Amino acid sequence: MNISSCETINQANLQQTRPNETTASQLSPCRVTFHDFPIEALDSIVGCLTYPDICSLRLTCLKAYNSIPNRKVSKAKNNFIYRFDNMSYYSVSKSGIEQLNTDTESNHQFFSTNDKGEILECLEKPIYKRFFSEFEFKDYLEGMETVASDIFLLTGELENGLLFLKAPNPCMTEHFIEHCPEFACIAWLGDTNPSTVGEKLNFYSFYTGESFSKVIEAFKKVNAQTPLASEIEDLMKHEKVYL
């Protein structure tokens, strides 16, 4: 997978939210109204809108596009998050994100799917932008209660704009993760502090895409026939939330 391919996506998004004269006249029956509309009032309205609404407003006419500063668009986009019903909210401060990006020493496996549904794989260094949620595996020991294992699924967004699921790599998922009906949970049955598999791979892998449906698709293809693959859609049920 070429992570830099998101530049094409971003360019397409920019083109979609930047109308030319022809597009504006076709899309906006209120173009004349905006011609004399005070910029201060437009700026105030934008402050109350969600990211998709701002994108729609920018498509109405050139004045609306030129009057809405990019910082307002960026702020609205940053408040456009995903809330997962079956995962816990997870957040890292800006300084924490910077530290994570600095501390990440080696490449991870990255998986995605192309337009044909084929798996693309590469080794990349993750550059985080923000996190959305986490799911903690429980360490299962027969005859004992479950205890925290400090092994997680993590969802978020990379600096290039792609969404991600960070999960134990396919080797670990296949051999050490099981569904435990005794505790009605998905449990980790291996080492509670693994670092590498073999000589090169990190314990965690990344599954990426422009949407979480694409992320789930990649995960299920790579981890087919594993308990986690059959549960992943339930774990990642989500709704878009505008803060």
C-alpha positions as CSV (number, residue, x, y, z in Angstrom):
1,M,0.0,0.0,0.0
2,N,1.3,3.5,-0.9
3,I,0.3,5.6,2.1
4,S,1.0,8.8,0.1
5,S,-2.0,7.9,-2.1
6,C,-4.1,9.9,0.3
7,E,-2.7,13.1,-1.4
8,T,-4.9,12.2,-4.3
9,I,-7.9,11.7,-2.1
10,N,-7.2,15.1,-0.4
11,Q,-6.9,16.8,-3.8
12,A,-10.2,15.3,-4.9
13,N,-11.9,16.5,-1.7
14,L,-10.5,20.0,-2.3
15,Q,-11.8,20.0,-5.8
16,Q,-15.2,18.9,-4.6
17,T,-15.5,21.8,-2.1
18,R,-14.2,24.5,-4.4
19,P,-16.7,25.5,-7.1
20,N,-16.0,27.3,-10.2
21,E,-18.3,29.9,-11.8
22,T,-20.3,27.3,-13.7
23,T,-20.6,24.9,-10.7
24,A,-21.7,27.7,-8.4
25,S,-24.4,29.0,-10.8
26,Q,-25.7,25.4,-11.2
27,L,-25.7,24.5,-7.5
28,S,-26.8,27.8,-5.9
29,P,-30.2,29.4,-6.5
30,C,-29.3,31.9,-3.8
31,R,-26.1,33.1,-5.3
32,V,-27.3,36.8,-5.5
33,T,-28.3,36.7,-1.8
34,F,-24.7,35.7,-0.8
35,H,-23.3,38.5,-3.0
36,D,-24.4,41.2,-0.5
37,F,-24.3,38.9,2.6
38,P,-22.0,40.4,5.3
39,I,-18.8,38.3,5.7
40,E,-19.1,38.7,9.5
41,A,-22.5,37.1,9.5
42,L,-21.3,34.3,7.3
43,D,-18.3,33.7,9.6
44,S,-20.7,33.5,12.6
45,I,-22.9,31.0,10.9
46,V,-19.9,28.8,9.9
47,G,-18.9,28.6,13.6
48,C,-22.1,26.8,14.4
49,L,-22.0,24.3,11.5
50,T,-20.6,20.8,11.3
51,Y,-17.9,19.8,8.9
52,P,-20.2,18.3,6.2
53,D,-22.4,21.4,6.4
54,I,-19.5,23.7,5.9
55,C,-18.4,21.7,2.8
56,S,-21.9,22.1,1.4
57,L,-22.0,25.8,2.2
58,R,-18.7,26.3,0.3
59,L,-20.3,24.7,-2.7
60,T,-23.1,27.3,-2.9
61,C,-21.0,30.0,-4.5
62,L,-17.5,31.5,-4.9
63,K,-18.1,34.2,-2.2
64,A,-19.1,31.5,0.3
65,Y,-15.9,29.6,-0.6
66,N,-13.6,32.6,-0.4
67,S,-15.2,33.9,2.8
68,I,-14.8,30.7,4.8
69,P,-11.2,30.5,6.1
70,N,-9.4,27.2,5.9
71,R,-8.8,27.3,9.7
72,K,-12.5,27.1,10.2
73,V,-12.8,24.1,7.9
74,S,-9.9,22.4,9.7
75,K,-11.4,23.0,13.1
76,A,-14.7,21.6,12.0
77,K,-13.0,18.6,10.5
78,N,-11.1,17.9,13.7
79,N,-14.4,17.9,15.6
80,F,-15.8,15.3,13.2
81,I,-15.1,12.0,15.2
82,Y,-16.3,8.4,15.4
83,R,-17.9,7.0,18.5
84,F,-17.8,3.2,18.8
85,D,-20.6,1.6,20.9
86,N,-18.6,-1.4,21.9
87,M,-15.3,0.2,22.4
88,S,-14.1,2.8,25.0
89,Y,-13.3,6.4,24.1
90,Y,-9.6,6.9,23.8
91,S,-7.8,10.2,23.4
92,V,-4.2,11.4,23.3
93,S,-3.1,15.0,23.7
94,K,-1.3,16.8,20.9
95,S,2.0,16.6,22.8
96,G,1.3,12.9,23.4
97,I,0.8,12.3,19.7
98,E,4.0,14.1,18.9
99,Q,5.9,11.9,21.5
100,L,4.4,8.8,20.0
101,N,5.5,9.8,16.5
102,T,8.9,10.5,17.8
103,D,9.2,7.3,19.8
104,T,8.1,5.0,16.9
105,E,11.4,3.5,15.9
106,S,10.6,0.8,13.3
107,N,8.1,0.0,10.6
108,H,4.9,-1.9,11.1
109,Q,2.8,-4.1,8.7
110,F,0.2,-2.0,6.9
111,F,-2.8,-3.6,5.2
112,S,-5.4,-2.1,3.0
113,T,-7.6,-3.1,0.1
114,N,-7.7,-1.8,-3.5
115,D,-10.7,-1.2,-5.7
116,K,-10.8,-4.9,-6.6
117,G,-10.9,-5.9,-2.9
118,E,-7.4,-7.3,-3.1
119,I,-5.1,-7.0,-0.1
120,L,-2.2,-4.5,-0.3
121,E,0.6,-4.9,2.2
122,C,3.7,-2.8,3.0
123,L,5.9,-1.8,5.8
124,E,5.5,1.8,7.0
125,K,6.2,3.9,10.1
126,P,2.8,5.1,11.5
127,I,2.4,8.9,11.9
128,Y,-0.6,9.4,14.1
129,K,-3.0,12.3,13.9
130,R,-5.6,11.3,16.6
131,F,-7.2,8.4,18.3
132,F,-10.9,7.5,18.6
133,S,-11.4,4.4,20.7
134,E,-9.9,1.3,22.2
135,F,-10.8,-2.3,23.1
136,E,-8.9,-4.1,25.7
137,F,-8.3,-7.8,25.5
138,K,-8.7,-9.8,28.7
139,D,-6.0,-12.3,29.8
140,Y,-7.7,-15.6,30.3
141,L,-6.3,-18.2,32.8
142,E,-8.4,-21.3,33.3
143,G,-10.0,-21.4,36.7
144,M,-9.2,-17.7,37.4
145,E,-10.9,-14.4,36.9
146,T,-9.9,-12.3,33.9
147,V,-7.3,-9.7,34.5
148,A,-6.2,-6.7,32.4
149,S,-3.6,-7.7,29.8
150,D,-2.7,-4.3,28.4
151,I,-3.3,-5.5,24.8
152,F,-5.6,-3.4,22.8
153,L,-7.4,-2.7,19.5
154,L,-7.0,1.0,18.8
155,T,-8.8,3.1,16.2
156,G,-7.9,6.5,14.9
157,E,-6.7,8.7,12.0
158,L,-3.2,8.9,10.5
159,E,-1.6,12.2,9.6
160,N,-2.2,11.4,5.9
161,G,-6.0,11.3,6.5
162,L,-6.5,7.5,6.4
163,L,-8.5,5.8,9.2
164,F,-6.8,3.0,11.0
165,L,-7.3,0.0,13.2
166,K,-4.2,-1.0,15.2
167,A,-4.4,-4.7,16.2
168,P,-2.2,-7.6,17.1
169,N,-0.5,-8.9,13.9
170,P,-2.1,-11.7,12.0
171,C,0.3,-14.3,13.4
172,M,-0.7,-13.4,17.0
173,T,-4.4,-13.0,16.1
174,E,-4.5,-16.5,14.6
175,H,-2.7,-18.4,17.4
176,F,-3.4,-16.5,20.7
177,I,-6.8,-14.8,20.5
178,E,-10.0,-16.8,21.3
179,H,-13.6,-16.2,22.3
180,C,-14.2,-17.3,25.9
181,P,-17.8,-18.0,26.5
182,E,-17.1,-18.5,30.2
183,F,-16.5,-14.7,30.4
184,A,-18.4,-13.7,27.3
185,C,-15.4,-11.9,26.0
186,I,-12.6,-12.1,23.5
187,A,-9.4,-13.1,25.3
188,W,-5.7,-13.1,24.8
189,L,-4.2,-16.5,25.5
190,G,-0.5,-15.7,24.9
191,D,2.3,-13.7,26.4
192,T,1.0,-10.6,28.1
193,N,3.9,-8.5,27.0
194,P,5.0,-9.7,23.5
195,S,7.3,-7.4,21.5
196,T,8.1,-9.1,18.2
197,V,7.1,-12.0,16.0
198,G,10.1,-13.4,14.3
199,E,13.0,-11.0,13.7
200,K,11.3,-8.1,11.8
201,L,7.6,-7.7,12.5
202,N,6.2,-5.6,15.3
203,F,3.6,-7.1,17.6
204,Y,0.9,-4.7,16.2
205,S,-0.2,-4.3,12.6
206,F,-2.3,-1.5,11.0
207,Y,-5.4,-1.8,8.8
208,T,-6.2,1.4,6.9
209,G,-8.7,2.9,4.5
210,E,-10.7,6.0,3.6
211,S,-13.7,4.6,5.7
212,F,-14.0,2.2,8.6
213,S,-15.9,-0.2,6.3
214,K,-12.8,-0.4,4.2
215,V,-10.7,-0.9,7.4
216,I,-13.0,-3.8,8.5
217,E,-12.8,-5.3,5.0
218,A,-9.0,-5.4,5.1
219,F,-9.0,-6.8,8.6
220,K,-11.4,-9.6,7.8
221,K,-9.5,-10.6,4.7
222,V,-6.2,-10.8,6.4
223,N,-7.5,-12.5,9.6
224,A,-10.0,-14.8,8.0
225,Q,-11.2,-17.8,10.1
226,T,-10.1,-16.2,13.3
227,P,-12.5,-15.5,16.3
228,L,-11.6,-11.8,16.1
229,A,-12.5,-11.6,12.4
230,S,-16.0,-12.9,13.1
231,E,-16.4,-10.3,15.9
232,I,-14.8,-7.3,14.4
233,E,-17.9,-5.7,12.9
234,D,-19.7,-5.9,16.3
235,L,-16.7,-4.4,18.1
236,M,-16.4,-1.5,15.6
237,K,-20.1,-0.5,15.3
238,H,-19.9,3.2,15.2
239,E,-21.7,6.4,14.6
240,K,-20.3,9.7,13.3
241,V,-20.4,12.4,16.0
242,Y,-20.0,16.2,15.5
243,L,-18.7,18.0,18.5
